[in-house]
Amino acid sequence: MRSSILLSTLVLLPLCRQDPQPSSSPVAAFAKFDGSWARTFVGYDLTGKELYRIQVEQHYRTIDANTQEVRIRDSMADGKVITGRGENRALRTATGELQLRCLVTKSTGETVEHLGRLIEGPDGSEQLVWYSQGEDRDESFREWVSGEGEDAVYHIHGIGRYGESMILMAGEYHRLAK
C-alpha cells in the first residue's frame, strides 16, 4: 500500500493555468499537465494480480518560468486519505540540457524526489519519464497527456521495486471541469 501511495504521488506533474508559458520557457515541459485531474491509479504484481486501487486527484499550476505547483490527494480503499504538496522544477543548463526535478512532501511526513527527462514516446509525442533510486526503492514512471480540452487523458505507467517486491503501476486521469 505504501508503494502505491508513493507511486501515485510521483505522478506529480502539473495544476491549472489559463495562459500557457512560451515553449522556450523550461516549465513548458509541464504545460500539458496544467489543470486538475482525477481517476484511478492501480498497482499489480508481476503476474498481473491487482494489489491496490487508489482514487487520485492531482492539481498542477505553472507559477513561473521554472516551477509548477503540485497538489495531490490519494484516497485508499479503506478510506484513508494522503495528501501531498510540492513542485516540479525545470531548469535549462548552459549547454541547453533540460533538468527536471519533482519534489513532494506528503501528509505522512514522507518526502519523495524524482529526477526526470523528456522522451519521444512510441507514437512520437513528447512524454515525461520520472525516476528515482534508493536503497529499498527504485521507481520509474512514464507520463503523457493524450487528447485536448475535455477529452484530455493524463496517462501514467510505471514500475517500482520496494524491498523485494516489484510492482507494475498504471493510472488514467481525466481533466476536471474548471
VENVENFEN-V880498 format. One record per pair of residues at least 12 apart in sequence whose ideal C-beta (glycine too) atoms are under 10 Angstrom apart, sorted by the first residue. I is the first residue (numbers start at 1). J is the second residue. Records with the same first field share a line. If there is no record, write none. Layout:
I = J + J
This chain:
1 = 43 + 51 + 52 + 54 + 76 + 77 + 78 + 80 + 82
2 = 52 + 82 + 108 + 110 + 137 + 162
3 = 43 + 51 + 52 + 137 + 139 + 160 + 161 + 162 + 163 + 165 + 166 + 167 + 169
4 = 41 + 42 + 43 + 51 + 52 + 53 + 54 + 74 + 76 + 77 + 160 + 162 + 167 + 169
5 = 41 + 43 + 52 + 54 + 56 + 72 + 74 + 76 + 80 + 82 + 84 + 106 + 108 + 110 + 112
6 = 74 + 82 + 84 + 104 + 106 + 108 + 110 + 112 + 132 + 137 + 139 + 160 + 162 + 167 + 169
7 = 41 + 43 + 52 + 54 + 74 + 112 + 130 + 139 + 141 + 156 + 158 + 159 + 160 + 162 + 167 + 168 + 169 + 170 + 171
8 = 40 + 41 + 42 + 43 + 52 + 54 + 55 + 56 + 57 + 58 + 72 + 73 + 74 + 82 + 84 + 141 + 156 + 158 + 169 + 171 + 173
9 = 41 + 54 + 56 + 58 + 70 + 72 + 74 + 82 + 83 + 84 + 86 + 102 + 104 + 105 + 106 + 108 + 110 + 111 + 112 + 114
10 = 41 + 72 + 84 + 102 + 104 + 112 + 113 + 114 + 130 + 131 + 132 + 139 + 140 + 141 + 143 + 156 + 158 + 160 + 169
11 = 33 + 37 + 41 + 56 + 58 + 70 + 72 + 74 + 84 + 102 + 104 + 130 + 141 + 143 + 154 + 155 + 156 + 158 + 169 + 171 + 173
12 = 33 + 58 + 59 + 60 + 68 + 70 + 71 + 72 + 84 + 85 + 86 + 87 + 88 + 102 + 103 + 104 + 112 + 114 + 130 + 141 + 143 + 156
13 = 29 + 30 + 32 + 33 + 34 + 37 + 58 + 60 + 68 + 70 + 72 + 88 + 100 + 102 + 116 + 128 + 130 + 141 + 143 + 144 + 145 + 154 + 156
14 = 27 + 29 + 30 + 31 + 32 + 33 + 34 + 35 + 36 + 37 + 58 + 59 + 60 + 61 + 62 + 68 + 69 + 70 + 88 + 128 + 143 + 145 + 154
15 = 30 + 33 + 34 + 35 + 36 + 37 + 58 + 59 + 60 + 61 + 62 + 63 + 68 + 69 + 70 + 71 + 87 + 88
16 = 33 + 34 + 35 + 36 + 37 + 59 + 60 + 61 + 62 + 69 + 175 + 176 + 178
17 = 30 + 31 + 34 + 35 + 60 + 61 + 62 + 63 + 68 + 69
18 = 34 + 35 + 178
19 = 34 + 62
20 = 32 + 34 + 62
21 = 34 + 62 + 64 + 65 + 66 + 68 + 90
22 = 65
24 = 65 + 92
25 = 62 + 64 + 65 + 66 + 90 + 92
26 = 64 + 65 + 66 + 67 + 89 + 90 + 91 + 92 + 93 + 98 + 99 + 100
27 = 62 + 63 + 64 + 65 + 66 + 67 + 68 + 88 + 89 + 90 + 91 + 100
28 = 62 + 65 + 90 + 98
29 = 68 + 88 + 90 + 92 + 98 + 100 + 116 + 117 + 118 + 126 + 128
30 = 60 + 61 + 62 + 67 + 68 + 70 + 88 + 89 + 90 + 100 + 102 + 116 + 128 + 143
31 = 60 + 62 + 68 + 145
32 = 60 + 125 + 126 + 127 + 128 + 143 + 144 + 145 + 146 + 148 + 152 + 154
33 = 58 + 59 + 60 + 61 + 62 + 68 + 70 + 88 + 128 + 143 + 144 + 145 + 152 + 154 + 173 + 175
34 = 59 + 60 + 61 + 62 + 68 + 69 + 145 + 175
35 = 58 + 59 + 60 + 61 + 145 + 152 + 154 + 173 + 175 + 176 + 177 + 178
36 = 57 + 58 + 59 + 60 + 61 + 71 + 173 + 174 + 175 + 176 + 177 + 178
37 = 56 + 57 + 58 + 59 + 60 + 72 + 145 + 152 + 153 + 154 + 156 + 171 + 172 + 173 + 174 + 175 + 176
38 = 55 + 56 + 57 + 58 + 59 + 73 + 75 + 154 + 173 + 174 + 175 + 176
39 = 54 + 55 + 56 + 57 + 58 + 153 + 154 + 171 + 172 + 173 + 174 + 175 + 176
40 = 53 + 54 + 55 + 56 + 170 + 171 + 172 + 173
41 = 53 + 54 + 55 + 56 + 58 + 74 + 156 + 158 + 169 + 170 + 171 + 172 + 173
42 = 54 + 168 + 169 + 170 + 171 + 172
43 = 158 + 160 + 162 + 165 + 167 + 168 + 169 + 170 + 171
44 = 166 + 167 + 168 + 169 + 170
45 = 165 + 166 + 167 + 168
46 = 159 + 165 + 166 + 167 + 168
47 = 168
48 = 168
51 = 165 + 167 + 168 + 169
52 = 76 + 77 + 167 + 169
53 = 76 + 77
54 = 74 + 75 + 76 + 77 + 80 + 82 + 169 + 171
55 = 73 + 74 + 75 + 76 + 77 + 81
56 = 72 + 73 + 74 + 75 + 154 + 156 + 171 + 173
57 = 71 + 72 + 73 + 74 + 75 + 81 + 83 + 173 + 176
58 = 70 + 71 + 72 + 73 + 74 + 84 + 154 + 156 + 171 + 173 + 176
59 = 71 + 72 + 73 + 85 + 176
60 = 72 + 87 + 88 + 154
61 = 87
62 = 88
63 = 87
64 = 89
65 = 90 + 91 + 92
66 = 87 + 88 + 89 + 90 + 91 + 92
67 = 87 + 88 + 89 + 90 + 91
68 = 86 + 87 + 88 + 89 + 90 + 102
69 = 85 + 86 + 87 + 88
70 = 84 + 85 + 86 + 87 + 88 + 102 + 103 + 104
71 = 83 + 84 + 85 + 86 + 104
72 = 84 + 85 + 86 + 104 + 106 + 107 + 112
73 = 107
74 = 106 + 107
80 = 108
81 = 107
82 = 106 + 107 + 108 + 110
83 = 104 + 105 + 106 + 107 + 108
84 = 104 + 105 + 106 + 107 + 108 + 110 + 111 + 112
85 = 103 + 104 + 105 + 106 + 107
86 = 102 + 103 + 104 + 105 + 106 + 111 + 112 + 113
87 = 101 + 102 + 103 + 104
88 = 100 + 101 + 102 + 103 + 104 + 114 + 116 + 128 + 130
89 = 101 + 102 + 103 + 116
90 = 116 + 118
97 = 117
98 = 116 + 117 + 118
99 = 115 + 116 + 117
100 = 114 + 115 + 116 + 117 + 118 + 128 + 129 + 130
101 = 113 + 114 + 115 + 116 + 130
102 = 114 + 115 + 116 + 128 + 130 + 132 + 141
112 = 130 + 132 + 137 + 139
113 = 130 + 132 + 134
114 = 128 + 129 + 130 + 131 + 132 + 133 + 139 + 140 + 141
115 = 129 + 130 + 131 + 132 + 133
116 = 128 + 129 + 130 + 131 + 132 + 141 + 143
117 = 129 + 130 + 131
119 = 142 + 144
121 = 142 + 143 + 144 + 146 + 155
122 = 142
123 = 144 + 146
125 = 144 + 145 + 146
126 = 144 + 145
127 = 142 + 143 + 144 + 145 + 155 + 157
128 = 141 + 142 + 143 + 144 + 145 + 156
129 = 141 + 142 + 143 + 144 + 158
130 = 142 + 143 + 156 + 158
131 = 158
132 = 160
133 = 161
134 = 161 + 162
135 = 163
136 = 161 + 162 + 163 + 164
137 = 160 + 161 + 162 + 163
138 = 159 + 160 + 161 + 162 + 166
139 = 158 + 159 + 160 + 161 + 162 + 167 + 169
140 = 157 + 158 + 159 + 160 + 161 + 169
141 = 156 + 157 + 158 + 159 + 160 + 169 + 170 + 171
142 = 155 + 156 + 157 + 158 + 159
143 = 155 + 156 + 157 + 158 + 171 + 173
144 = 156 + 157
145 = 173 + 175
146 = 172
147 = 174 + 175
148 = 175
149 = 175
150 = 174 + 175 + 176 + 177
151 = 174 + 175
152 = 173 + 174 + 175
153 = 172 + 173 + 174 + 175
154 = 171 + 172 + 173 + 174 + 175
155 = 170 + 171 + 172 + 173
156 = 169 + 170 + 171 + 172 + 173
157 = 169 + 170 + 171 + 172
158 = 170 + 171
